C-alpha cells in the first residue's frame, strides 16, 4: 500500500487546548505574585508612617503582654493632688508617684531590678523576711524601693504590706522580733487602731544557726511561771508563741530563782538558744502580762535600723556571789536589789 506524497502529520486538537490552559495558569500566578508584592510594600510603608505619627505605639508592639496590666494599674490608682503630681517622675514610659510603705516579699526570693520592668538589670534579690522600704508606686503596678543605698524596683505582684501592721485586735501590742539584731519591739496602736507605734524595746537571744523560725504567728494563750525546757533546764515567765517556740527568761538549772545559768545570761544580745526567744526576767514577765491569746508575733531578719535602740544588758561577774540571780528579777529577795 502506498501513501500520497502530500500527506502531512497534524497535531491532535486536545494538545493545543492543554498548552493554552498552562499558559493561562502561569499568567495568573505571575499576576498574583505582583499583587502580593505590592500589598506588602504598601503595608510596610503604612506601618512606618503610623509609627512616625504615633511614636507611643511602639510599646504596644514590643510589650503587648503588659498593656492590660498597665491599663488596669492606671485605672485603679486614686487621683493625685497637684502637689503629688509635681513630684512624680518618669522612668521610660512608666510614671512613678511618691508613696511610703513597708512591704515584704511573698516569694522565697524576690528580684530587685534597675527599672520597673522584667527587662531591667537585676540588682540583687531579697528574702521574705527583709522589710522593703517603698518610696514610689509605678503606673504599671511595680514599686520603687530603697535598695543598698540607691534605688531599685520590685513587681507589685510579689509584695504585700508588712504582715500584721494593719491587723485589728484586742491585744494591747504587736511584737516584732528581729533575729539578726536580737531585739524585740512591742508596737502599740495608733489613732487608726493599727500597730505602728514602737512602745518598748527588749534585748533577746534567738536560736543559734537560724533555729528560731521566721514568720507571722498568733500566740496560743499558754503561759507558765516555770517551764521545763530542752536540756532539762527551766525558764521563768514563759509565753508560747507557736508550737515549741516560747518567750521566756534565760534558763535556770533548777526551778529556783537563785540558780540562773549566769554564763547564758551574759549572752543576751546574741544568738544562743535552741529556738526559743530568751529575755531578761523583767522583760519576760512584761511580755507575759501584755500578751493575751492571739497576740501577733512577727519574726524576721533585717539589718535596717530599728525605731528604738536595743537596750544593753548588764553583765554578771561570774565571781560575784549574787551571780545565780537575774539582776532584773523584781522579786524582793533578789540580792541585786
Secondary structure, 3 states (H helix, E strand, C coil): CCCCCCCCCCCCHHHHHHHHHHHHHHHHHHHHHHHHHHHHHHHHHHHHHHHHHCHHHHHHHHCHHHHHHHHHHHHHCCCCCHHHHHCCEEECCEEEEEEEEEEEECCCEEEEECCCCCCCCEEEEEECCCCEEEEEEECCCEEEEEECCEEEEEEHHHEEECCCCCCCCCCCCEEEEECCCCEEEEEEECCCCCEEEEEEEEECECEHHHCCCCEEEECCCCEEEEEEECCCEEEEEEEEEECCEEEEECCECCCCCCCECHHHHCCCCCCCECCCEEECHHHHHHHHHCCCCCCEEEEECCCCCCCCCCCCCCCCCCCCCCCCCCCCCCCCCCCCC
